[in-house]
Amino acid sequence: MNIRIGAHVSISGGVEKAVERQEEIGGNTGQIFAGSPRTWSVSEYEDDDGEKFQDSRDEHDQNPYVIHSTYLVNLATPKDELFQKSIDCLQAELDAAAQLGVEYVVFHPGAHTGSGRENGIERIAEGIDELDIPENVTLLLENTAGKGTTLGKSMGELREMIHEAETDSEKIGVCIDTCHAHAAGYELREKEGFQDFLQEIREDIGLEKVKVLHLNDSKDEKGSEKDNHQDIGCGEIGDKGFRNIVNAEEFEDLPMILETPSEERPGYKENLEKILELRE
C-alpha cells in the first residue's frame, strides 16, 4: 500500500495501544489526543513512553503520527485568561509530541467571538509566537467550516495567520479537513471546482505547506458552515469528491487521517477500505 492512511484512535490503556488499534483497522499512519479532548488536561510522557511508542510504530510501519489538540483551545479569543490557557495547553501538547516522537500537532485556530476578524487573526499569530515549537514537531493550523465567528474558513485566512506570525514559517503548516472545506463552500465533487480548490491552496498557502489531510464526508450541503462528519461516500461529498481527493497528485504523499463517525458502517476499517476502493 503506497498510500499513507489511518484513523484517529484512542490511547486508552497506554499510548502504544494506539498502534495496536491502528493495526486492527489496517492503518499505516494515525492521529491521537494527548489528553482528554474536552478538558485542559494533557498527559505527561516519559522517555520510556516515547521509545515504546516509536518502536511499536516502526515495527508496524505506522508513520507519521499527529496529535490533535483539545477542542477548548482558542487562540483567537479576546479573553486573556482563555488565551493564556490555550497557549499553555498547546505548549503541553507540543511537548508531548516531542516526547513521543510525534511529527505534527494540529489545532483549530479559534473564534474571535466579536472582537473582529483582523483582531482574531492578529491574536492567533501572537499566540503562535508565544509557543516554543520543538525541533522535530510541526504545528498545523486546520481549516474550519466557518460557522459564527470561527476563523480559518478560507485558505486566505490561514495564509494571514501564518504570515502575521513571526515564528519561522518552516515550523508551521496546514491540515486540510475535507468536511470543513465542503462546509466552507469549496467544490470537491466536480473536476473544475476541485481544480479551483487546489489552485487556491497553491496561490494562498502553497501546496508544500499542506502536511496532513483529514478525510471526512459531510452530512450537510456545500457551504452550510456546519461541521458534521459522515462516513466516506455516505454524505454530501460522496464517492465523486473522494475520488478526486485521494487520486490528486498534489495530495499523493500526504498522510490521510479518517475522523468519520461510522454511523453507516461498522467502523474505521470499512471507511479505510472504501478509500482504497476509490484509489485508481
PyMOL commands that set and color helices and strands:
alter all, ss='L'
color gray80, all
select helices_A, chain A and resi 17-25+47-59+80-100+117-130+155-164+169-171+178-183+191-204+207-209+238-247+249-251+268-278
alter helices_A, ss='H'
color red, helices_A
select strands_A, chain A and resi 5-8+30-32+65-68+104-107+138-142+172-177+210-215+217-218+229-230+256-258
alter strands_A, ss='S'
color yellow, strands_A
deselect
rebuild
show_as cartoon
